[in-house]
Amino acid sequence: MSIVVIGLNHKSAPLDIREQLAFATSEVEAALHQLKASDPEAEFVLLSTCNRVELYCAAERAPGEIEDSLIAFLASFHRLRRDEFEPCLYVHENEDAVRHLLMVSAGLDSMIIGEAQILGQVKESYKQACAAHSTGKTLNRLFHCAFFTAKTVHTATSISNGRVSVAGVAVELALQLFADIVRAKVVVIGAGDTGELVVQQLLKRGCTDVTVVNRSYERGRDLAQRSGIKVKPWEQLGEQLGSANIVISSAATPTYLYSRQTFEPIFRKRKAGALLVIDVGVPRNFEPQINRIEDVYLYSVDELKAVAEQNLRLREEDLTKGLEIVYASAAGFMDWLSAKDIGPLIGRMKEEFRQISQKELERFFVGVRREASCRNVMEAAVNRVVNRLLHCVIHNVNTVAKEAGPTEAAKLVDAIVQQAREISHASDNGKDVTT
């Protein structure tokens, strides 16, 4: 069984490439069904967030073959040429792939080291894969291992303390760039998970004039009521931008909410002076050209890196502890992955032993002994002897697995199966199996 992950993130690919490879929530199920149809025996999970797109696959194929098929799928699904994005991809195989998922889930591979939001996103991706019936025994075990490892990292270290989300860093950037954020009018576009985190961070900083605008007015109203802020309908977004000092946007949208051409008329009517726009959406909500408008200061998610690097320096010790936990968990998973192949081998070994005993009994009960009254008693006795021998063999296999690892144990069982088959074939040919 091979485990492969291919993907790109904030470290390997610029934002314009990540935007093209991103999957909308409504596209994930269709993508998983398409992958499963292409290889019904394989397992797949698709993770798509603002900072990464990753495909996980477990299959009985060579890693290189899996990698090629996944890259071809991405190109086909997004109608791109491979050479447009392939140089930005990273590929991890087997234990490296396991470590990568564990690091991602624990927030150790995030732009904001220690962020807790990514764990929820990984869980949601796994939930979607289960709903699409695209996962199975191997990835089920792997993702539950990732969830447990993330919990252990967050419990055993203080890595998740402080500004550990894109939302937190966005607000921190606003604090650095805006002199009096407490009195500023802040418009939050989007009431999803990120939008809610933004609101929480603003309120922690003492902001008193916060308005949320969301496509679904009901969802925006729910957030506003829980948080004690204002809410406006989507149709009034332009009006709200006209009077805002700070805009933090995380709306899920396949295209820009505003281009420079549509945004300039709104800005010209403003009487509120300079405008800070922090766009953490992927795909982006605001066209980059908007930054060229005088007195508009536009920052995208990738431009939060300077603040994120400060966060990393404060957490280097916790990062080391977290990595130690990840490596230990990955090694444990790989032991399970190797050991799970021993079970079928032991089953085949038992069957070979059973066939040998049955053939020897058949050789004994021929001629005048065919109808012997002791046959049932003798068969029961032989079966007991075989079972006791199997118990001894399996005990030794378990000892080898503990001392030398599951791979060596699997080799031992495979060798015993091959020898048992040779004995069985010799018995078929009437040869003495003891020689």
Secondary structure, DSSP 8 states (H G I E B T S, - for coil): -EEEEEEEETTTS-HHHHHHH---HHHHHHHHHHHHHH-TTSEEEEEE-SSEEEEEEEESS-HHHHHHHHHHHHHHHHT--GGGTGGG-EEEETHHHHHHHHHHHTTSSSSSTT-SHHHHHHHHHHHHHHHTT---HHHHHHHHHHHHHHHHHHHHSSTTSSS-SHHHHHHHHHHHH-TTTTTSEEEEE--SHHHHHHHHHHHHTT--EEEEE-SSHHHHHHHHHHHT-EEE-GGGHHHHHHH-SEEEE----SS-SB-HHHHHHHHHT--S--EEEEE--SS-SB-GGGGGSTTEEEEEGGGGHHHHHHHHHHTHHHHHHHHHHHHHHHHHHHHHHHHTTHHHHHHHHHHHHHHHHHHHHHHHS-GGGTT-TTHHHHHHHHHHHHHHHHHHHHHHHHHHHHHH-HHHHHHHHHHHHHHHHHHHHHHHTT--TT-
